[in-house]
Amino acid sequence: MSFRVQPKGFATKSIHAGQEPEQWKSNAVIPPISLSTNFKQNFPPEKDGFKYSRGGNPTRKVLETCLAALDNAKYGLTFSSGLGATTAVLSMLSAGDHIVVGDDIYGGTNRLIRQITSRFGISATFVDPTNLEAFKAAFKPETKLVWIESPTNPLITIVDIKAISVICHQIGDHITLAVDNTFLTSYFQRPLELGADLVCYSLTKYMNGHTDVVMGGLTMNSDKLYQALKFLQNSCGIVPSPFDCYQVNRSLKTLSLRMEKHQSNALAIAKFLESHAFVDKVLHPGLVSHPQHEIALQQTYGYSGVFSFYIKGDLKQSTAFFKALKLFTLAESLGGYESLAELPSLMTHASVPLEDRLKLGITDSLIRLSVGLEDSEDLISDLQQALDIAAKA
Ligand SMILES: *Cc1c(COP(=O)(O)O)cnc(C)c1O
């Protein structure tokens, strides 16, 4: 098994891109947190340069430059949350426009499109993006945006981003393909390389990785998209705080190290679970048993720490399992250094209607893990003892 080979230079970019000490009068090696809401102007005022912190902020600019570099993108933008970034993307649309959306996407994105965007006369078709014929058939003359995620959550389905981008671009230049890359980060997957126009992040998750900031980001190569989204970032006021920008910028310095460890821990655990008698099935793209294992190897540089598995039994057994866990914390969210476990049917995906949940396979025996950076032996022992208890429940 081998994923794509990571080209050299990622860690160097994460540490140095946008961080030049010479940009500060003090030559500070670590970018300062610039809290000022306004900036003294020259007269006549210059077109570029900082004026008011919603429109542009020095600490934010450092982070946006670094973010763009990690995706080999021309531009990066940050927002007050992942959904804030999504709001900006959806705000490029007008009444009458149509969106094609992957049917197994983040619940908050689903809610935003179904309950908010729809009120502004923008319609959406939800479709399985692994079924390319059905995907093609979902387009209408008024389609402007395509929104997909790979892997999906919590079923960890891999979408062939290149195949999707070929279809989008055959249809025409008026289609923007946006890929939510939260689960893999720029370290393991760079959708712009695969033909996407726009990459969206909940920086709250792996990119920050320390479970202490809520933020979103976008990267892109197109000047037109950048101008439109920068305008919306300022006009809608969906901006992050300078302190949070400082934190995320700092977190990116260890992104490659963290992702390598998330990957090796998660793979060791996935293999352990696959061999356990009380585990029915493990959904991890690094395993040969995963239905889209080959696509995962072709389009990604590795895999992160979130994956799911089915235990034998039902709610009674999963309840016993969660009660028995000592090291894994029962909590929503993902991508931090601490290991988490959750039951999507009652937690992250409880708002999905029962019928849809069952159709997708989100049962009471499906458990999602976000494997952290602890020692893998300790994590495996914890799962082992909890599974032993669940098996007797
Ligand atoms: C968490 C998450 C979001 C939303 O991000 P927030 O920062 O919580 O607003 C979007 N997409 C995915 C895949 C996520 O996991």
The ligand as a Tripos MOL2 file, in Angstrom:
@<TRIPOS>MOLECULE
LIG
   15    15     1     0     0
SMALL
NO_CHARGES

@<TRIPOS>ATOM
      1 C1        -16.5480   21.1570   11.3480 C.3       1 LIG1
      2 C2        -16.7200   21.0790    9.8930 C.ar      1 LIG1
      3 C3        -17.2350   22.1660    9.1620 C.ar      1 LIG1
      4 C4        -17.7150   23.4330    9.8190 C.3       1 LIG1
      5 O1        -16.6680   24.1430   10.3850 O.3       1 LIG1
      6 P1        -16.8340   25.1200   11.6580 P.3       1 LIG1
      7 O2        -15.4600   25.6240   11.8500 O.co2     1 LIG1
      8 O3        -17.3390   24.2510   12.7850 O.co2     1 LIG1
      9 O4        -17.8180   26.1570   11.2710 O.co2     1 LIG1
     10 C5        -17.3260   22.0390    7.7820 C.ar      1 LIG1
     11 N1        -16.9560   20.9080    7.1480 N.ar      1 LIG1
     12 C6        -16.4760   19.8390    7.8200 C.ar      1 LIG1
     13 C7        -16.0780   18.6200    7.0570 C.3       1 LIG1
     14 C8        -16.3430   19.8850    9.2050 C.ar      1 LIG1
     15 O5        -15.8700   18.8150    9.8560 O.3       1 LIG1
@<TRIPOS>BOND
     1     1     2 1
     2     2     3 ar
     3     2    14 ar
     4     3     4 1
     5     3    10 ar
     6     4     5 1
     7     5     6 1
     8     6     7 2
     9     6     8 1
    10     6     9 1
    11    10    11 ar
    12    11    12 ar
    13    12    13 1
    14    12    14 ar
    15    14    15 1
@<TRIPOS>SUBSTRUCTURE
     1 LIG1         1 GROUP 0 **** ****
